[in-house]
Amino acid sequence: MLDILLYEGFGDHDDEGERYAAELEAAAQAEVPARHLVQFAKVATHTIGEHLGDWPRAAGLVTRLLAGRTPDAETAKAWATSMSHRRSAAMSPRRPKRNSPFAAASALTSARRWSR
């Protein structure tokens, strides 16, 4: 079922973004298998953040998706994907709030990169 939502259902994200976002949020209430984390993070941030312009909502969904997971290669890819979308959004007119979790994570990542 999650395969259908993430891969086939993505075709609806543009015309029916709010409905698709609600379906993603409902799906995130259950345990999402590790193999779906990257795609889930991609479509959630793209649909909710970029199309609907609600970055705090997108960040909250991805944060809930990854909460309580042991960091490993799969969760790292999901966070990296989310951060990539966040950086792309910084170039758009719909900028996320500065106090969003993505803004804080991006600042921390940049600080660590430059401190080496």
Secondary structure as a PSIPRED ss2 file (coil, helix, strand):
# PSIPRED VFORMAT (PSIPRED V4.0)

   1 M C   1.000  0.000  0.000
   2 L H   0.000  1.000  0.000
   3 D H   0.000  1.000  0.000
   4 I H   0.000  1.000  0.000
   5 L H   0.000  1.000  0.000
   6 L H   0.000  1.000  0.000
   7 Y H   0.000  1.000  0.000
   8 E H   0.000  1.000  0.000
   9 G H   0.000  1.000  0.000
  10 F H   0.000  1.000  0.000
  11 G H   0.000  1.000  0.000
  12 D H   0.000  1.000  0.000
  13 H C   1.000  0.000  0.000
  14 D C   1.000  0.000  0.000
  15 D C   1.000  0.000  0.000
  16 E C   1.000  0.000  0.000
  17 G H   0.000  1.000  0.000
  18 E H   0.000  1.000  0.000
  19 R H   0.000  1.000  0.000
  20 Y H   0.000  1.000  0.000
  21 A H   0.000  1.000  0.000
  22 A H   0.000  1.000  0.000
  23 E H   0.000  1.000  0.000
  24 L H   0.000  1.000  0.000
  25 E H   0.000  1.000  0.000
  26 A H   0.000  1.000  0.000
  27 A H   0.000  1.000  0.000
  28 A C   1.000  0.000  0.000
  29 Q C   1.000  0.000  0.000
  30 A C   1.000  0.000  0.000
  31 E C   1.000  0.000  0.000
  32 V C   1.000  0.000  0.000
  33 P C   1.000  0.000  0.000
  34 A H   0.000  1.000  0.000
  35 R H   0.000  1.000  0.000
  36 H H   0.000  1.000  0.000
  37 L H   0.000  1.000  0.000
  38 V H   0.000  1.000  0.000
  39 Q H   0.000  1.000  0.000
  40 F H   0.000  1.000  0.000
  41 A H   0.000  1.000  0.000
  42 K H   0.000  1.000  0.000
  43 V H   0.000  1.000  0.000
  44 A H   0.000  1.000  0.000
  45 T H   0.000  1.000  0.000
  46 H H   0.000  1.000  0.000
  47 T H   0.000  1.000  0.000
  48 I H   0.000  1.000  0.000
  49 G H   0.000  1.000  0.000
  50 E H   0.000  1.000  0.000
  51 H H   0.000  1.000  0.000
  52 L C   1.000  0.000  0.000
  53 G C   1.000  0.000  0.000
  54 D C   1.000  0.000  0.000
  55 W H   0.000  1.000  0.000
  56 P H   0.000  1.000  0.000
  57 R H   0.000  1.000  0.000
  58 A H   0.000  1.000  0.000
  59 A H   0.000  1.000  0.000
  60 G H   0.000  1.000  0.000
  61 L H   0.000  1.000  0.000
  62 V H   0.000  1.000  0.000
  63 T H   0.000  1.000  0.000
  64 R H   0.000  1.000  0.000
  65 L H   0.000  1.000  0.000
  66 L H   0.000  1.000  0.000
  67 A C   1.000  0.000  0.000
  68 G C   1.000  0.000  0.000
  69 R C   1.000  0.000  0.000
  70 T C   1.000  0.000  0.000
  71 P C   1.000  0.000  0.000
  72 D C   1.000  0.000  0.000
  73 A H   0.000  1.000  0.000
  74 E H   0.000  1.000  0.000
  75 T H   0.000  1.000  0.000
  76 A H   0.000  1.000  0.000
  77 K H   0.000  1.000  0.000
  78 A H   0.000  1.000  0.000
  79 W H   0.000  1.000  0.000
  80 A H   0.000  1.000  0.000
  81 T H   0.000  1.000  0.000
  82 S H   0.000  1.000  0.000
  83 M H   0.000  1.000  0.000
  84 S H   0.000  1.000  0.000
  85 H H   0.000  1.000  0.000
  86 R H   0.000  1.000  0.000
  87 R H   0.000  1.000  0.000
  88 S H   0.000  1.000  0.000
  89 A H   0.000  1.000  0.000
  90 A H   0.000  1.000  0.000
  91 M C   1.000  0.000  0.000
  92 S C   1.000  0.000  0.000
  93 P C   1.000  0.000  0.000
  94 R C   1.000  0.000  0.000
  95 R C   1.000  0.000  0.000
  96 P C   1.000  0.000  0.000
  97 K C   1.000  0.000  0.000
  98 R C   1.000  0.000  0.000
  99 N C   1.000  0.000  0.000
 100 S C   1.000  0.000  0.000
 101 P H   0.000  1.000  0.000
 102 F H   0.000  1.000  0.000
 103 A H   0.000  1.000  0.000
 104 A H   0.000  1.000  0.000
 105 A H   0.000  1.000  0.000
 106 S H   0.000  1.000  0.000
 107 A H   0.000  1.000  0.000
 108 L H   0.000  1.000  0.000
 109 T H   0.000  1.000  0.000
 110 S H   0.000  1.000  0.000
 111 A H   0.000  1.000  0.000
 112 R H   0.000  1.000  0.000
 113 R H   0.000  1.000  0.000
 114 W H   0.000  1.000  0.000
 115 S C   1.000  0.000  0.000
 116 R C   1.000  0.000  0.000
